[in-house]
Amino acid sequence: MLIQQAHEVEEAINSGDIESIRNDLDFRVLTSIIESNRFDLVEIIYNHFKDTEPMEQLIFNAVVESAGVDITPTAIQCLNFLKSLDKGISYEFDDEDALYHMCQIPGRVELFKLMLDMKADIPWGYVLQVSCNFICRDTIEFLIANIQVSNEELNLAFGYLVNASVTSCYHENSDQTEIISWFINKLNVDVNLTTDSDYAWAYLDCFINAPNAAKHFYVERFNSGIINSEDFWAKFIEAYLEDQKFKQAFAQAFEDLRNSSIDLTELATLFDRLGHDALAKELLN
C-alpha cells in the first residue's frame, strides 16, 4: 500500500507495521505529517529509521516544503529538535520554488532564524529577492541584519523591490517607499542600476511603479541622464494624457522632480520633441 498522508502513517504505526513506511519514506510523507501538525508522528518515525535513513535532512526538507503552505507549531518543533541533536550536520536546501512560497507565509522569520542558527546552506540571496518582490519587510530587515549580502545580491534585490509585483502606482506602499530609501541611503545600493525590465533602469522602474519613492534616487551619485529616456516618456505621456487616475498618481512625483537639483532642460526639450511642450511647462516648470 502506498503511504503518502499523515493518517496512513498513523494507521501503519498503530497496526504495528511501521516498517511498511520505509519504501515510501521521503520528505513528502513527512511534509504531510508536519502540515497535519503531528510532531508525535515525526518523533516515532525518526526514532525507528534514524540509523538507516537520512532522517535529519529529510525532516529539514519537509519543514521547508510544508512552510510554503502553512507554518505549523510542528515545523518549529522539528527545527528545534534537529538543533538539539547537535550532530554537526550541514543542512542544505536549494528548491527555489519551495522557498518562493515560504517567503509569503506569515511566521516565516521564526523559521529563517532557526535555519540561520543551524548554519543551513540556503540561497539567502534568492530569499532576499523574493522578499523584496513581495515587500516582506520583516524578512528583508532580518536578512540584511544577519546574513552576508554581496553588492550583486543587494542590487538584484533592489531591482525586485522597485518592480514589486504586489504594488502599483495607484496605491503607495509605505513599506516599499521606506525600504527603497533605506537601500539607497543606508545600504548605498547602486542608484544607476540597470534592470531587465522594459525601461532598463531601476530609477525609471521606480518612477512608474512607486512614483512617490523616486525622490530617494536624487542623491549626488545619481546619473540624471537616466531621466531623459525618450522611449519611457513617449509611453508615459500617452498614458498620462488618457487616464485621469494615472495623472493624479504622479502629481507628487513630478513635484519631487521639480524640487530636486536636477537640470530638467533636456527633459523639457524631449517633451517638446514629442509634441508636448505645454505638458512640459505644466509638469517640469
N, C-alpha and C positions, 0 to 999 in steps of 0.2 A: 504494500500500500504506500502510495506517495504521501509523504508528510510535508506539509507546507505551512499550516496555520497553527497558532498557539493552542487551540483546543485539541488539535490532533496530537500535538506533542504531549499535552496533559493526559490524553487518553492512553497513549503508549506508556507513559510513566506509571499511571495508575493500574495498568494491566500487567505491570512487571516486565514489560517488553521495551525498555528504554534503548536497548541495543539496536532495535529496528530503526531508530532515528539516524544511525550512523551514515547510511547511504545517501540520505537527504540533508545531511548536516552541512549547511553553508550559512553565509551571513543573511540570506533571505528568510530562512526559518527563524533565525534569531531576531531579525527585524520585525517579523510578525509578533514575536513574543514581547519585544520592547514596546511596540506600538500598542499592545494589549495591556501594558503596564504590569507585567508579571515577572518581577525580579526573582521571585522564588523559583520559577522555572529556569531562568538563566543560571542560577546557582547550582541547581540539580544537574543540568546538562554540563556545566563547566566541571564540576567535581567528578562526573563519570568519564568524561572524554579528555580531560586536561593532559593526560600522559601520552595520548596517542594522536591528538589532533591539535592544530594551531589555534586553540580556543581564544587566546588573548587577542590576536589580530582579528579573528572572526567577530568577536564581540565588539571590538573597536569599530570595525567596518559597519556593523549592524546599527550601532549608535548613530553614526553619521547618516546612514540611509534613512533611518526612522525619523531623524530630526528634520528631514525635508517634508514630513507630514505633520508632525507634532513633537514637541519636546516634552516627553513624559518624565515623571519622577524617576522611573526606571532607567531612563537614559542617563540621568545624573548619577544614579546609584551605580550604574555599570562602570562609568569612568572613574568614580571614586574607588570602586572595587579594584579596577585594574591598577590604579595608583597604589593602592595598599599592598598589592602583590610585590611590588618593587623588584621585578625580575630583570631590570635593565634592558627591557625590550624596546627596540626603536620602532615605534608605531608609524606606519605610513598610510597615506590616503591621498589619491590623486584623481578621484572621479569628480570631474568638474560639474557634471550635471547634478550630482547629489549635493555638492557644496552650493551650487547656484540656488537650489530650492531651500536649503538650510538657512542661507543668508536672509531669507524673507520671513522666517518664523520667529515670533516673539519668544524670548528666553534664550536666544542663540548665544548671547555674550557669555552666559554662565558656562556653556559647553566649550566655547572657544578658550575661556580662561583655563579650564581643566586640561584641554588639549595642549595649551602652551605650557602648563605646569608639567605635563608628561613629556615635553620636548618632542611632540609628534611632528613628523615631517609632512606638513600641509602646504599646498601652494598659496601661501598667505597673500602674495601679491594679487592673485586672482580673486581671493576673498575680498580684498580691499576694493578691487574694481567693481565687483558685483554690488558690494555695499554702497559704493558711490552711485551706481546706476539706480538703486532703489532708495537713496537718501536715508540709509540706516545709520543715523547719527551716532548711536551708542556703539555700534560695531566699528565705525570709522575712527572714533576717538580712542577706543580701546586698542585697535591695531596700530595706529600712529604712535601711541604711547608705549607699546610693548614689543613691537617687532622691528627688525632692521629693514627699512624700506629703501631701496635704491632710488636714485633720481629717475631712472627709466620707469620703474614701477609707479612712482609718485605721479609722473607725468601722464602715464596711461590711465591711472585712476582719475586724474583731473579731467581728462577727456571724457570719461564716463560721467563724471559729476556734472559738467556743463551740458551734456546731452541726456541727462537723466530721463528714463522712459516714463517716470511717474509724475512728471511736471509738465506745465505748458506756460506759454507767455501770458495766458489769461488769468492765471491764479498764482500769485507769488508764493513760493515755498520758503518760509523764513529760515528753515534749517539749511536749505540749499544755498541761499544767499550768504548766510553766516559762514558756512563751510568753505564756499568759494573765497570769501575774504580771508579766512584762516589759511587756506592753502597758499594764497598769494602773499599775504603779509607776514605770516609766521613761518611757513614752511618754504617760502621762496620758490614756489613752483614756477615753471617757465611760462610767463605770460605771452610769449611769442610762439607758443606751441602749435604745431601743425597737427591736424587730425585727419581721419579718413572719412569725414563727413562730406556732405555736398559742398560745403563752403570752405573746407580745408584748414580753417583756423579756429582755435579754441575761443578766441575773442568773438568772432562772428557767430559761432555756435551759441555762446553765452548771450549775445545781444538778441538773438532770435528766440532762444528758449527760456532764458531767465533775464529779461531786459533790465530789471532793477538791480541786478548784480554786476552788470557790465562796468559800472563805475569803479569797481575794485581793480580793474585792469589798468587804470590810468595812473600808473606809477612810473617812476623815472626810467626804468628799464624797458618799458613798453615801446615797441616799434609802431608808431602811429600810422605808418604807411599801410598797415594791415587793413585799416578802416576803408581805404579807397579801392574797394573791390567792386568793379562795375557790374559783374555778374550778380553779386549779392544784392546790390541796391536796385538793380533793374527788377529783380523778382520781388524784393521787399516793397518797392513803391507801388507795384501793381496790386499787391495785397492791401497795402496801406490805403490806397485811394478807393478800393472797392468794399472795404469792411470797416464799419464804424467801430465795432468792438475791438478789432485789431488795432485801430488807430489809437483808441483810448489806452490800450495796454502798454503803449510805448511812450506815453507822454512824459513820464518820469525819466525814462532812459535818454530821451533827447534833451531834457533839461540838464541831466547829469553830463551829457556830452558837451553841451554849450558851456557849462560851468567848469569843464576841465581846462587845462592849459594847452590843449591840443589846437594847432592851427587847422581850421576847417576850410581853408580857402580851396584846396584841391578837391575836397569833397563837394563843396558848393559848385565848383566847375563841372564836376562829374554829373551832378543833378541837372545842371543846365544842359549838358551834352545829351542827357537822356530826355530833354524836353520838359523839365520840371523846375524851372528857375523860381517860379512862385513858391513851390513847395520848399525849395532850398531856403528861401527867405523866411518862411514860416517855421521851419524846423531847426535851422542852423544859425540864424542870426539872433 
